[in-house]
């Protein structure tokens, strides 16, 4: 099972969770933990974009740049693409 499938399974579990039965203290702790995990996912995503760019992966689908690839395949706005 690849990393993407593991993440999808974890997200399905989170979405299925009934938040109304959790105490505010539990939700607060989970908010902090989820934010940290989102930050780490961004780091990993950025690492993979850099590797894709270095390997000139844009040519896989005929894009002129990694930015064009991200715009098309990841549906990212111009500002968000440049930020990454």
PyMOL Python script that loads the backbone (N, CA, C, O; Angstrom):
from pymol import cmd

cmd.read_pdbstr("""\
ATOM      1  N   UNK A   1       0.860  -1.186   0.000  1.00  0.00           N
ATOM      2  CA  UNK A   1       0.000   0.000   0.000  1.00  0.00           C
ATOM      3  C   UNK A   1       0.896   1.236   0.000  1.00  0.00           C
ATOM      4  O   UNK A   1       1.777   1.363   0.850  1.00  0.00           O
ATOM      5  N   UNK A   2       0.675   2.147  -0.950  1.00  0.00           N
ATOM      6  CA  UNK A   2       1.476   3.354  -1.044  1.00  0.00           C
ATOM      7  C   UNK A   2       1.059   4.412  -0.042  1.00  0.00           C
ATOM      8  O   UNK A   2       0.021   4.311   0.612  1.00  0.00           O
ATOM      9  N   UNK A   3       1.899   5.427   0.057  1.00  0.00           N
ATOM     10  CA  UNK A   3       1.643   6.516   1.010  1.00  0.00           C
ATOM     11  C   UNK A   3       0.297   7.187   0.748  1.00  0.00           C
ATOM     12  O   UNK A   3      -0.418   7.541   1.685  1.00  0.00           O
ATOM     13  N   UNK A   4      -0.044   7.360  -0.518  1.00  0.00           N
ATOM     14  CA  UNK A   4      -1.322   8.004  -0.854  1.00  0.00           C
ATOM     15  C   UNK A   4      -2.513   7.223  -0.341  1.00  0.00           C
ATOM     16  O   UNK A   4      -3.479   7.809   0.148  1.00  0.00           O
ATOM     17  N   UNK A   5      -2.453   5.897  -0.448  1.00  0.00           N
ATOM     18  CA  UNK A   5      -3.559   5.064   0.038  1.00  0.00           C
ATOM     19  C   UNK A   5      -3.659   5.098   1.557  1.00  0.00           C
ATOM     20  O   UNK A   5      -4.756   5.098   2.115  1.00  0.00           O
ATOM     21  N   UNK A   6      -2.517   5.126   2.214  1.00  0.00           N
ATOM     22  CA  UNK A   6      -2.515   5.201   3.680  1.00  0.00           C
ATOM     23  C   UNK A   6      -3.147   6.519   4.126  1.00  0.00           C
ATOM     24  O   UNK A   6      -3.960   6.545   5.049  1.00  0.00           O
ATOM     25  N   UNK A   7      -2.764   7.611   3.461  1.00  0.00           N
ATOM     26  CA  UNK A   7      -3.339   8.918   3.806  1.00  0.00           C
ATOM     27  C   UNK A   7      -4.838   8.947   3.537  1.00  0.00           C
ATOM     28  O   UNK A   7      -5.602   9.483   4.340  1.00  0.00           O
ATOM     29  N   UNK A   8      -5.260   8.378   2.420  1.00  0.00           N
ATOM     30  CA  UNK A   8      -6.695   8.339   2.102  1.00  0.00           C
ATOM     31  C   UNK A   8      -7.469   7.584   3.181  1.00  0.00           C
ATOM     32  O   UNK A   8      -8.544   8.018   3.597  1.00  0.00           O
ATOM     33  N   UNK A   9      -6.927   6.461   3.631  1.00  0.00           N
ATOM     34  CA  UNK A   9      -7.590   5.679   4.684  1.00  0.00           C
ATOM     35  C   UNK A   9      -7.693   6.484   5.978  1.00  0.00           C
ATOM     36  O   UNK A   9      -8.731   6.490   6.641  1.00  0.00           O
ATOM     37  N   UNK A  10      -6.602   7.161   6.325  1.00  0.00           N
ATOM     38  CA  UNK A  10      -6.614   7.972   7.544  1.00  0.00           C
ATOM     39  C   UNK A  10      -7.627   9.101   7.431  1.00  0.00           C
ATOM     40  O   UNK A  10      -8.334   9.395   8.395  1.00  0.00           O
ATOM     41  N   UNK A  11      -7.708   9.737   6.269  1.00  0.00           N
ATOM     42  CA  UNK A  11      -8.678  10.822   6.081  1.00  0.00           C
ATOM     43  C   UNK A  11     -10.113  10.309   6.144  1.00  0.00           C
ATOM     44  O   UNK A  11     -10.989  10.984   6.684  1.00  0.00           O
ATOM     45  N   UNK A  12     -10.354   9.137   5.605  1.00  0.00           N
ATOM     46  CA  UNK A  12     -11.694   8.539   5.703  1.00  0.00           C
ATOM     47  C   UNK A  12     -12.090   8.324   7.158  1.00  0.00           C
ATOM     48  O   UNK A  12     -13.235   8.565   7.541  1.00  0.00           O
ATOM     49  N   UNK A  13     -11.140   7.871   7.962  1.00  0.00           N
ATOM     50  CA  UNK A  13     -11.411   7.666   9.388  1.00  0.00           C
ATOM     51  C   UNK A  13     -11.716   8.998  10.073  1.00  0.00           C
ATOM     52  O   UNK A  13     -12.633   9.084  10.890  1.00  0.00           O
ATOM     53  N   UNK A  14     -10.953  10.026   9.742  1.00  0.00           N
ATOM     54  CA  UNK A  14     -11.198  11.341  10.345  1.00  0.00           C
ATOM     55  C   UNK A  14     -12.569  11.881   9.950  1.00  0.00           C
ATOM     56  O   UNK A  14     -13.295  12.409  10.793  1.00  0.00           O
ATOM     57  N   UNK A  15     -12.925  11.752   8.680  1.00  0.00           N
ATOM     58  CA  UNK A  15     -14.220  12.264   8.210  1.00  0.00           C
ATOM     59  C   UNK A  15     -15.390  11.512   8.834  1.00  0.00           C
ATOM     60  O   UNK A  15     -16.460  12.086   9.035  1.00  0.00           O
ATOM     61  N   UNK A  16     -15.194  10.242   9.141  1.00  0.00           N
ATOM     62  CA  UNK A  16     -16.276   9.427   9.709  1.00  0.00           C
ATOM     63  C   UNK A  16     -16.458   9.657  11.206  1.00  0.00           C
ATOM     64  O   UNK A  16     -17.474   9.267  11.780  1.00  0.00           O
ATOM     65  N   UNK A  17     -15.483  10.283  11.828  1.00  0.00           N
ATOM     66  CA  UNK A  17     -15.532  10.472  13.278  1.00  0.00           C
ATOM     67  C   UNK A  17     -16.633  11.459  13.674  1.00  0.00           C
ATOM     68  O   UNK A  17     -16.794  12.508  13.051  1.00  0.00           O
ATOM     69  N   UNK A  18     -17.381  11.109  14.711  1.00  0.00           N
ATOM     70  CA  UNK A  18     -18.428  11.974  15.233  1.00  0.00           C
ATOM     71  C   UNK A  18     -17.792  12.973  16.207  1.00  0.00           C
ATOM     72  O   UNK A  18     -17.491  12.629  17.350  1.00  0.00           O
ATOM     73  N   UNK A  19     -17.593  14.193  15.752  1.00  0.00           N
ATOM     74  CA  UNK A  19     -16.926  15.209  16.569  1.00  0.00           C
ATOM     75  C   UNK A  19     -17.793  15.722  17.711  1.00  0.00           C
ATOM     76  O   UNK A  19     -17.281  16.263  18.691  1.00  0.00           O
ATOM     77  N   UNK A  20     -19.095  15.553  17.586  1.00  0.00           N
ATOM     78  CA  UNK A  20     -20.005  16.073  18.605  1.00  0.00           C
ATOM     79  C   UNK A  20     -19.857  15.364  19.953  1.00  0.00           C
ATOM     80  O   UNK A  20     -20.285  15.894  20.979  1.00  0.00           O
ATOM     81  N   UNK A  21     -19.260  14.180  19.961  1.00  0.00           N
ATOM     82  CA  UNK A  21     -19.106  13.448  21.220  1.00  0.00           C
ATOM     83  C   UNK A  21     -17.757  13.721  21.881  1.00  0.00           C
ATOM     84  O   UNK A  21     -17.494  13.209  22.970  1.00  0.00           O
ATOM     85  N   UNK A  22     -16.912  14.504  21.255  1.00  0.00           N
ATOM     86  CA  UNK A  22     -15.581  14.786  21.797  1.00  0.00           C
ATOM     87  C   UNK A  22     -15.618  16.012  22.706  1.00  0.00           C
ATOM     88  O   UNK A  22     -16.374  16.957  22.483  1.00  0.00           O
ATOM     89  N   UNK A  23     -14.790  15.963  23.720  1.00  0.00           N
ATOM     90  CA  UNK A  23     -14.646  17.119  24.610  1.00  0.00           C
ATOM     91  C   UNK A  23     -13.822  18.201  23.912  1.00  0.00           C
ATOM     92  O   UNK A  23     -12.958  17.890  23.092  1.00  0.00           O
ATOM     93  N   UNK A  24     -14.088  19.475  24.234  1.00  0.00           N
ATOM     94  CA  UNK A  24     -13.320  20.563  23.627  1.00  0.00           C
ATOM     95  C   UNK A  24     -11.808  20.401  23.808  1.00  0.00           C
ATOM     96  O   UNK A  24     -11.031  20.757  22.922  1.00  0.00           O
ATOM     97  N   UNK A  25     -11.395  19.862  24.960  1.00  0.00           N
ATOM     98  CA  UNK A  25      -9.959  19.655  25.201  1.00  0.00           C
ATOM     99  C   UNK A  25      -9.364  18.655  24.207  1.00  0.00           C
ATOM    100  O   UNK A  25      -8.234  18.819  23.748  1.00  0.00           O
ATOM    101  N   UNK A  26     -10.131  17.631  23.886  1.00  0.00           N
ATOM    102  CA  UNK A  26      -9.683  16.628  22.913  1.00  0.00           C
ATOM    103  C   UNK A  26      -9.580  17.250  21.530  1.00  0.00           C
ATOM    104  O   UNK A  26      -8.607  17.032  20.808  1.00  0.00           O
ATOM    105  N   UNK A  27     -10.589  18.023  21.170  1.00  0.00           N
ATOM    106  CA  UNK A  27     -10.571  18.678  19.862  1.00  0.00           C
ATOM    107  C   UNK A  27      -9.403  19.659  19.777  1.00  0.00           C
ATOM    108  O   UNK A  27      -8.747  19.752  18.739  1.00  0.00           O
ATOM    109  N   UNK A  28      -9.142  20.385  20.855  1.00  0.00           N
ATOM    110  CA  UNK A  28      -8.027  21.335  20.861  1.00  0.00           C
ATOM    111  C   UNK A  28      -6.704  20.619  20.594  1.00  0.00           C
ATOM    112  O   UNK A  28      -5.896  21.080  19.787  1.00  0.00           O
ATOM    113  N   UNK A  29      -6.488  19.504  21.265  1.00  0.00           N
ATOM    114  CA  UNK A  29      -5.250  18.738  21.070  1.00  0.00           C
ATOM    115  C   UNK A  29      -5.159  18.222  19.638  1.00  0.00           C
ATOM    116  O   UNK A  29      -4.085  18.229  19.038  1.00  0.00           O
ATOM    117  N   UNK A  30      -6.286  17.776  19.094  1.00  0.00           N
ATOM    118  CA  UNK A  30      -6.298  17.277  17.729  1.00  0.00           C
ATOM    119  C   UNK A  30      -6.067  18.394  16.710  1.00  0.00           C
ATOM    120  O   UNK A  30      -5.442  18.174  15.672  1.00  0.00           O
ATOM    121  N   UNK A  31      -6.572  19.584  17.008  1.00  0.00           N
ATOM    122  CA  UNK A  31      -6.322  20.718  16.104  1.00  0.00           C
ATOM    123  C   UNK A  31      -4.828  20.993  15.975  1.00  0.00           C
ATOM    124  O   UNK A  31      -4.311  21.205  14.878  1.00  0.00           O
ATOM    125  N   UNK A  32      -4.145  20.985  17.123  1.00  0.00           N
ATOM    126  CA  UNK A  32      -2.697  21.230  17.115  1.00  0.00           C
ATOM    127  C   UNK A  32      -1.985  20.110  16.356  1.00  0.00           C
ATOM    128  O   UNK A  32      -1.119  20.380  15.524  1.00  0.00           O
ATOM    129  N   UNK A  33      -2.339  18.874  16.631  1.00  0.00           N
ATOM    130  CA  UNK A  33      -1.696  17.728  15.974  1.00  0.00           C
ATOM    131  C   UNK A  33      -1.950  17.735  14.470  1.00  0.00           C
ATOM    132  O   UNK A  33      -1.032  17.492  13.686  1.00  0.00           O
ATOM    133  N   UNK A  34      -3.187  18.010  14.064  1.00  0.00           N
ATOM    134  CA  UNK A  34      -3.500  18.055  12.636  1.00  0.00           C
ATOM    135  C   UNK A  34      -2.749  19.172  11.920  1.00  0.00           C
ATOM    136  O   UNK A  34      -2.293  18.989  10.792  1.00  0.00           O
ATOM    137  N   UNK A  35      -2.617  20.334  12.572  1.00  0.00           N
ATOM    138  CA  UNK A  35      -1.876  21.439  11.960  1.00  0.00           C
ATOM    139  C   UNK A  35      -0.425  21.044  11.744  1.00  0.00           C
ATOM    140  O   UNK A  35       0.149  21.334  10.694  1.00  0.00           O
ATOM    141  N   UNK A  36       0.171  20.382  12.730  1.00  0.00           N
ATOM    142  CA  UNK A  36       1.561  19.935  12.599  1.00  0.00           C
ATOM    143  C   UNK A  36       1.695  18.926  11.461  1.00  0.00           C
ATOM    144  O   UNK A  36       2.660  18.961  10.697  1.00  0.00           O
ATOM    145  N   UNK A  37       0.728  18.039  11.360  1.00  0.00           N
ATOM    146  CA  UNK A  37       0.772  17.042  10.291  1.00  0.00           C
ATOM    147  C   UNK A  37       0.580  17.683   8.926  1.00  0.00           C
ATOM    148  O   UNK A  37       1.217  17.272   7.957  1.00  0.00           O
ATOM    149  N   UNK A  38      -0.287  18.680   8.837  1.00  0.00           N
ATOM    150  CA  UNK A  38      -0.447  19.417   7.579  1.00  0.00           C
ATOM    151  C   UNK A  38       0.859  20.090   7.171  1.00  0.00           C
ATOM    152  O   UNK A  38       1.230  20.083   5.997  1.00  0.00           O
ATOM    153  N   UNK A  39       1.544  20.665   8.135  1.00  0.00           N
ATOM    154  CA  UNK A  39       2.829  21.302   7.850  1.00  0.00           C
ATOM    155  C   UNK A  39       3.832  20.288   7.315  1.00  0.00           C
ATOM    156  O   UNK A  39       4.555  20.573   6.360  1.00  0.00           O
ATOM    157  N   UNK A  40       3.880  19.103   7.927  1.00  0.00           N
ATOM    158  CA  UNK A  40       4.797  18.057   7.460  1.00  0.00           C
ATOM    159  C   UNK A  40       4.402  17.552   6.082  1.00  0.00           C
ATOM    160  O   UNK A  40       5.271  17.239   5.269  1.00  0.00           O
ATOM    161  N   UNK A  41       3.098  17.465   5.805  1.00  0.00           N
ATOM    162  CA  UNK A  41       2.659  17.078   4.466  1.00  0.00           C
ATOM    163  C   UNK A  41       3.090  18.110   3.429  1.00  0.00           C
ATOM    164  O   UNK A  41       3.489  17.748   2.322  1.00  0.00           O
ATOM    165  N   UNK A  42       3.014  19.386   3.777  1.00  0.00           N
ATOM    166  CA  UNK A  42       3.471  20.441   2.867  1.00  0.00           C
ATOM    167  C   UNK A  42       4.966  20.311   2.591  1.00  0.00           C
ATOM    168  O   UNK A  42       5.408  20.489   1.456  1.00  0.00           O
ATOM    169  N   UNK A  43       5.743  20.001   3.627  1.00  0.00           N
ATOM    170  CA  UNK A  43       7.186  19.802   3.454  1.00  0.00           C
ATOM    171  C   UNK A  43       7.432  18.642   2.488  1.00  0.00           C
ATOM    172  O   UNK A  43       8.254  18.748   1.578  1.00  0.00           O
ATOM    173  N   UNK A  44       6.724  17.551   2.689  1.00  0.00           N
ATOM    174  CA  UNK A  44       6.913  16.379   1.830  1.00  0.00           C
ATOM    175  C   UNK A  44       6.452  16.657   0.408  1.00  0.00           C
ATOM    176  O   UNK A  44       7.096  16.227  -0.549  1.00  0.00           O
ATOM    177  N   UNK A  45       5.350  17.369   0.263  1.00  0.00           N
ATOM    178  CA  UNK A  45       4.849  17.731  -1.062  1.00  0.00           C
ATOM    179  C   UNK A  45       5.879  18.595  -1.788  1.00  0.00           C
ATOM    180  O   UNK A  45       6.159  18.378  -2.967  1.00  0.00           O
ATOM    181  N   UNK A  46       6.436  19.570  -1.081  1.00  0.00           N
ATOM    182  CA  UNK A  46       7.439  20.452  -1.663  1.00  0.00           C
ATOM    183  C   UNK A  46       8.682  19.662  -2.069  1.00  0.00           C
ATOM    184  O   UNK A  46       9.272  19.936  -3.114  1.00  0.00           O
ATOM    185  N   UNK A  47       9.079  18.702  -1.267  1.00  0.00           N
ATOM    186  CA  UNK A  47      10.229  17.861  -1.597  1.00  0.00           C
ATOM    187  C   UNK A  47       9.986  17.085  -2.882  1.00  0.00           C
ATOM    188  O   UNK A  47      10.875  16.960  -3.724  1.00  0.00           O
ATOM    189  N   UNK A  48       8.781  16.570  -3.021  1.00  0.00           N
ATOM    190  CA  UNK A  48       8.439  15.813  -4.230  1.00  0.00           C
ATOM    191  C   UNK A  48       8.344  16.721  -5.450  1.00  0.00           C
ATOM    192  O   UNK A  48       8.748  16.322  -6.542  1.00  0.00           O
ATOM    193  N   UNK A  49       7.824  17.922  -5.289  1.00  0.00           N
ATOM    194  CA  UNK A  49       7.790  18.873  -6.408  1.00  0.00           C
ATOM    195  C   UNK A  49       9.212  19.185  -6.863  1.00  0.00           C
ATOM    196  O   UNK A  49       9.489  19.224  -8.062  1.00  0.00           O
ATOM    197  N   UNK A  50      10.113  19.408  -5.908  1.00  0.00           N
ATOM    198  CA  UNK A  50      11.506  19.711  -6.260  1.00  0.00           C
ATOM    199  C   UNK A  50      12.143  18.548  -7.020  1.00  0.00           C
ATOM    200  O   UNK A  50      12.855  18.765  -8.001  1.00  0.00           O
ATOM    201  N   UNK A  51      11.896  17.330  -6.578  1.00  0.00           N
ATOM    202  CA  UNK A  51      12.440  16.157  -7.256  1.00  0.00           C
ATOM    203  C   UNK A  51      11.847  16.015  -8.653  1.00  0.00           C
ATOM    204  O   UNK A  51      12.565  15.700  -9.602  1.00  0.00           O
ATOM    205  N   UNK A  52      10.552  16.244  -8.785  1.00  0.00           N
ATOM    206  CA  UNK A  52       9.864  16.215 -10.080  1.00  0.00           C
ATOM    207  C   UNK A  52      10.473  17.251 -11.012  1.00  0.00           C
ATOM    208  O   UNK A  52      10.725  16.976 -12.185  1.00  0.00           O
ATOM    209  N   UNK A  53      10.704  18.440 -10.481  1.00  0.00           N
ATOM    210  CA  UNK A  53      11.270  19.531 -11.272  1.00  0.00           C
ATOM    211  C   UNK A  53      12.698  19.201 -11.714  1.00  0.00           C
ATOM    212  O   UNK A  53      13.059  19.409 -12.873  1.00  0.00           O
ATOM    213  N   UNK A  54      13.499  18.692 -10.792  1.00  0.00           N
ATOM    214  CA  UNK A  54      14.880  18.336 -11.118  1.00  0.00           C
ATOM    215  C   UNK A  54      14.947  17.235 -12.174  1.00  0.00           C
ATOM    216  O   UNK A  54      15.873  17.207 -12.985  1.00  0.00           O
ATOM    217  N   UNK A  55      13.971  16.332 -12.167  1.00  0.00           N
ATOM    218  CA  UNK A  55      13.919  15.246 -13.142  1.00  0.00           C
ATOM    219  C   UNK A  55      13.268  15.682 -14.449  1.00  0.00           C
ATOM    220  O   UNK A  55      13.096  14.877 -15.365  1.00  0.00           O
ATOM    221  N   UNK A  56      12.907  16.965 -14.531  1.00  0.00           N
ATOM    222  CA  UNK A  56      12.252  17.535 -15.710  1.00  0.00           C
ATOM    223  C   UNK A  56      10.964  16.793 -16.058  1.00  0.00           C
ATOM    224  O   UNK A  56      10.671  16.536 -17.226  1.00  0.00           O
ATOM    225  N   UNK A  57      10.206  16.457 -15.018  1.00  0.00           N
ATOM    226  CA  UNK A  57       8.968  15.712 -15.171  1.00  0.00           C
ATOM    227  C   UNK A  57       7.891  16.418 -15.967  1.00  0.00           C
ATOM    228  O   UNK A  57       6.934  15.787 -16.415  1.00  0.00           O
ATOM    229  N   UNK A  58       8.034  17.703 -16.145  1.00  0.00           N
ATOM    230  CA  UNK A  58       7.013  18.472 -16.888  1.00  0.00           C
ATOM    231  C   UNK A  58       6.789  17.908 -18.278  1.00  0.00           C
ATOM    232  O   UNK A  58       5.702  18.051 -18.839  1.00  0.00           O
ATOM    233  N   UNK A  59       7.810  17.265 -18.843  1.00  0.00           N
ATOM    234  CA  UNK A  59       7.703  16.731 -20.189  1.00  0.00           C
ATOM    235  C   UNK A  59       6.773  15.524 -20.286  1.00  0.00           C
ATOM    236  O   UNK A  59       6.361  15.158 -21.386  1.00  0.00           O
ATOM    237  N   UNK A  60       6.437  14.901 -19.164  1.00  0.00           N
ATOM    238  CA  UNK A  60       5.565  13.726 -19.181  1.00  0.00           C
ATOM    239  C   UNK A  60       4.256  13.999 -19.902  1.00  0.00           C
ATOM    240  O   UNK A  60       3.730  13.118 -20.582  1.00  0.00           O
ATOM    241  N   UNK A  61       3.738  15.172 -19.766  1.00  0.00           N
ATOM    242  CA  UNK A  61       2.454  15.504 -20.383  1.00  0.00           C
ATOM    243  C   UNK A  61       2.564  16.720 -21.289  1.00  0.00           C
ATOM    244  O   UNK A  61       1.563  17.343 -21.641  1.00  0.00           O
ATOM    245  N   UNK A  62       3.788  17.045 -21.660  1.00  0.00           N
ATOM    246  CA  UNK A  62       3.991  18.134 -22.603  1.00  0.00           C
ATOM    247  C   UNK A  62       3.858  19.538 -22.036  1.00  0.00           C
ATOM    248  O   UNK A  62       3.642  20.490 -22.787  1.00  0.00           O
ATOM    249  N   UNK A  63       3.983  19.678 -20.731  1.00  0.00           N
ATOM    250  CA  UNK A  63       3.904  21.002 -20.128  1.00  0.00           C
ATOM    251  C   UNK A  63       5.220  21.745 -20.341  1.00  0.00           C
ATOM    252  O   UNK A  63       6.276  21.132 -20.493  1.00  0.00           O
ATOM    253  N   UNK A  64       5.141  23.059 -20.348  1.00  0.00           N
ATOM    254  CA  UNK A  64       6.333  23.879 -20.571  1.00  0.00           C
ATOM    255  C   UNK A  64       7.129  24.114 -19.300  1.00  0.00           C
ATOM    256  O   UNK A  64       8.282  24.541 -19.355  1.00  0.00           O
ATOM    257  N   UNK A  65       6.516  23.834 -18.148  1.00  0.00           N
ATOM    258  CA  UNK A  65       7.198  24.057 -16.873  1.00  0.00           C
ATOM    259  C   UNK A  65       6.512  23.238 -15.786  1.00  0.00           C
ATOM    260  O   UNK A  65       5.402  22.738 -15.963  1.00  0.00           O
ATOM    261  N   UNK A  66       7.199  23.118 -14.667  1.00  0.00           N
ATOM    262  CA  UNK A  66       6.591  22.455 -13.513  1.00  0.00           C
ATOM    263  C   UNK A  66       5.385  23.263 -13.043  1.00  0.00           C
ATOM    264  O   UNK A  66       4.379  22.695 -12.619  1.00  0.00           O
ATOM    265  N   UNK A  67       5.489  24.573 -13.118  1.00  0.00           N
ATOM    266  CA  UNK A  67       4.368  25.441 -12.734  1.00  0.00           C
ATOM    267  C   UNK A  67       3.141  25.158 -13.588  1.00  0.00           C
ATOM    268  O   UNK A  67       2.025  25.086 -13.076  1.00  0.00           O
ATOM    269  N   UNK A  68       3.351  24.996 -14.899  1.00  0.00           N
ATOM    270  CA  UNK A  68       2.226  24.683 -15.796  1.00  0.00           C
ATOM    271  C   UNK A  68       1.629  23.321 -15.449  1.00  0.00           C
ATOM    272  O   UNK A  68       0.411  23.147 -15.479  1.00  0.00           O
ATOM    273  N   UNK A  69       2.488  22.358 -15.118  1.00  0.00           N
ATOM    274  CA  UNK A  69       2.013  21.037 -14.707  1.00  0.00           C
ATOM    275  C   UNK A  69       1.132  21.164 -13.457  1.00  0.00           C
ATOM    276  O   UNK A  69       0.039  20.602 -13.408  1.00  0.00           O
ATOM    277  N   UNK A  70       1.610  21.905 -12.448  1.00  0.00           N
ATOM    278  CA  UNK A  70       0.860  22.066 -11.204  1.00  0.00           C
ATOM    279  C   UNK A  70      -0.470  22.766 -11.450  1.00  0.00           C
ATOM    280  O   UNK A  70      -1.487  22.421 -10.848  1.00  0.00           O
ATOM    281  N   UNK A  71      -0.452  23.741 -12.330  1.00  0.00           N
ATOM    282  CA  UNK A  71      -1.695  24.456 -12.648  1.00  0.00           C
ATOM    283  C   UNK A  71      -2.709  23.485 -13.240  1.00  0.00           C
ATOM    284  O   UNK A  71      -3.872  23.464 -12.835  1.00  0.00           O
ATOM    285  N   UNK A  72      -2.266  22.689 -14.193  1.00  0.00           N
ATOM    286  CA  UNK A  72      -3.167  21.789 -14.884  1.00  0.00           C
ATOM    287  C   UNK A  72      -3.572  20.590 -14.033  1.00  0.00           C
ATOM    288  O   UNK A  72      -4.764  20.335 -13.863  1.00  0.00           O
ATOM    289  N   UNK A  73      -2.614  19.860 -13.503  1.00  0.00           N
ATOM    290  CA  UNK A  73      -2.894  18.603 -12.823  1.00  0.00           C
ATOM    291  C   UNK A  73      -3.331  18.762 -11.381  1.00  0.00           C
ATOM    292  O   UNK A  73      -4.138  17.973 -10.890  1.00  0.00           O
ATOM    293  N   UNK A  74      -2.813  19.773 -10.692  1.00  0.00           N
ATOM    294  CA  UNK A  74      -3.176  19.979  -9.281  1.00  0.00           C
ATOM    295  C   UNK A  74      -4.204  21.085  -9.110  1.00  0.00           C
ATOM    296  O   UNK A  74      -4.646  21.378  -7.999  1.00  0.00           O
ATOM    297  N   UNK A  75      -4.578  21.696 -10.236  1.00  0.00           N
ATOM    298  CA  UNK A  75      -5.577  22.780 -10.234  1.00  0.00           C
ATOM    299  C   UNK A  75      -5.220  23.878  -9.236  1.00  0.00           C
ATOM    300  O   UNK A  75      -6.050  24.322  -8.442  1.00  0.00           O
ATOM    301  N   UNK A  76      -3.958  24.301  -9.300  1.00  0.00           N
ATOM    302  CA  UNK A  76      -3.480  25.328  -8.379  1.00  0.00           C
ATOM    303  C   UNK A  76      -3.548  26.697  -9.036  1.00  0.00           C
ATOM    304  O   UNK A  76      -3.288  26.831 -10.232  1.00  0.00           O
ATOM    305  N   UNK A  77      -3.894  27.700  -8.264  1.00  0.00           N
ATOM    306  CA  UNK A  77      -3.931  29.069  -8.763  1.00  0.00           C
ATOM    307  C   UNK A  77      -2.500  29.572  -8.977  1.00  0.00           C
ATOM    308  O   UNK A  77      -1.548  28.993  -8.453  1.00  0.00           O
ATOM    309  N   UNK A  78      -2.356  30.637  -9.739  1.00  0.00           N
ATOM    310  CA  UNK A  78      -1.033  31.194 -10.038  1.00  0.00           C
ATOM    311  C   UNK A  78      -0.289  31.587  -8.760  1.00  0.00           C
ATOM    312  O   UNK A  78       0.896  31.283  -8.624  1.00  0.00           O
ATOM    313  N   UNK A  79      -0.950  32.243  -7.845  1.00  0.00           N
ATOM    314  CA  UNK A  79      -0.329  32.664  -6.599  1.00  0.00           C
ATOM    315  C   UNK A  79       0.124  31.489  -5.764  1.00  0.00           C
ATOM    316  O   UNK A  79       1.219  31.504  -5.201  1.00  0.00           O
ATOM    317  N   UNK A  80      -0.696  30.490  -5.684  1.00  0.00           N
ATOM    318  CA  UNK A  80      -0.353  29.316  -4.888  1.00  0.00           C
ATOM    319  C   UNK A  80       0.778  28.530  -5.521  1.00  0.00           C
ATOM    320  O   UNK A  80       1.636  28.005  -4.811  1.00  0.00           O
ATOM    321  N   UNK A  81       0.797  28.436  -6.847  1.00  0.00           N
ATOM    322  CA  UNK A  81       1.880  27.737  -7.545  1.00  0.00           C
ATOM    323  C   UNK A  81       3.208  28.429  -7.300  1.00  0.00           C
ATOM    324  O   UNK A  81       4.209  27.781  -6.995  1.00  0.00           O
ATOM    325  N   UNK A  82       3.212  29.750  -7.437  1.00  0.00           N
ATOM    326  CA  UNK A  82       4.446  30.509  -7.246  1.00  0.00           C
ATOM    327  C   UNK A  82       4.961  30.371  -5.829  1.00  0.00           C
ATOM    328  O   UNK A  82       6.168  30.299  -5.599  1.00  0.00           O
ATOM    329  N   UNK A  83       4.045  30.335  -4.887  1.00  0.00           N
ATOM    330  CA  UNK A  83       4.388  30.189  -3.475  1.00  0.00           C
ATOM    331  C   UNK A  83       5.142  28.882  -3.221  1.00  0.00           C
ATOM    332  O   UNK A  83       6.028  28.824  -2.369  1.00  0.00           O
ATOM    333  N   UNK A  84       4.787  27.852  -3.954  1.00  0.00           N
ATOM    334  CA  UNK A  84       5.389  26.540  -3.768  1.00  0.00           C
ATOM    335  C   UNK A  84       6.679  26.434  -4.528  1.00  0.00           C
ATOM    336  O   UNK A  84       7.334  25.393  -4.491  1.00  0.00           O
TER     337      UNK A  84
END
""", "prot")
cmd.dss("prot")
cmd.show_as("cartoon", "prot")
cmd.util.cbc("prot")
cmd.orient("prot")
